[in-house]
Amino acid sequence: MKIYEVGGAVRDALLDKKAKDKDWVVVGSSPEEMVSNGFKPIGKDFPVFLHPTSKEEYALARTERKTGHGYHGFNFYYGKEVTLEEDLSRRDLTINAIAKDSDGNIIDPYGGRDDIKKKIFRHVSDAFSEDPLRAIRLARFHTYEHLKDFVIDESTEKMLEEIISSGEIANLSSDRIWTETDRALSSENPNIFFEVIIKYKMHSPFFNKLSVPICDTSSNNLVRWAELQANNDFSLGDNLPVPNAQKKCVRCFDEVNKNYQIYV
């Protein structure tokens, strides 16, 4: 069994940014061995475990194959023979496909460090277009302060076009879309998320009437959603599971706007 730190935490460390959470991948193990070592299984679709002390997530190295529509339309294989490089190859962007071993050595088979230096979002493989949620997540990555100046590589833009033209975004869970949206609203640069949605025409079906991305006059994510609604004629959210707290805030904005015509 070998354990590697992977993903955003490694990326952020290379950018001198402290990560909030760490993810780990385990190579050469099995669910039975993980449980015997005190890890608690939590994964529904593939084996993910909580560390008995740190409570951080440890996932068995795996490969995947597209078998259906949407975010869950995949079959996963997680045998002991799956290598670290194979696991990293299924990840979305090269900057997220970097690992670090227990001695601090960086494993970067897909050029992620070079793309960090160049400030580029570039997909790891053609499998990027198989997961439509990656288009929405790529929009959200722009909201991080340390990633906001990154640009999307031309080849990855073509992948985005494939995802959008396929119509598969419509097959995604509305809960997953709202989770990404709420995280963007809670970020340092919420406008950029919606700017990317507009730029790449990712409107349908969850942001159908979005045309104005401005929502950052407050640091409160409830107010930000209400501001976004107000700037778009209170026409958003019909296809999203918007929580009641946000809905109440929107109603307050709507009443104020009717009385004072703040937003037009």
Secondary structure, DSSP 4 states (H G I P E B T S, - for coil): -EEEEETHHHHHHHTT---S--EEEEES--HHHHHHTTPEE--SSS-EEE-TTT--EEEE--EEEE-SSSTT-EEEE--TT--HHHHHHTSSBGGGS-EE-TT--EE-TT-HHHHHHHTEE-BSSGGGGG-THHHHHHHHHTTSTTTTT-EE-HHHHHHHHHHHHHTGGGGS-HHHHHHHHHHHHTSS-HHHHHHHHHHTT--TTTSTT-------SSS-HHHHHHHHHHHTTT---TTS---HHHHHHHHHHHHHHHHH----
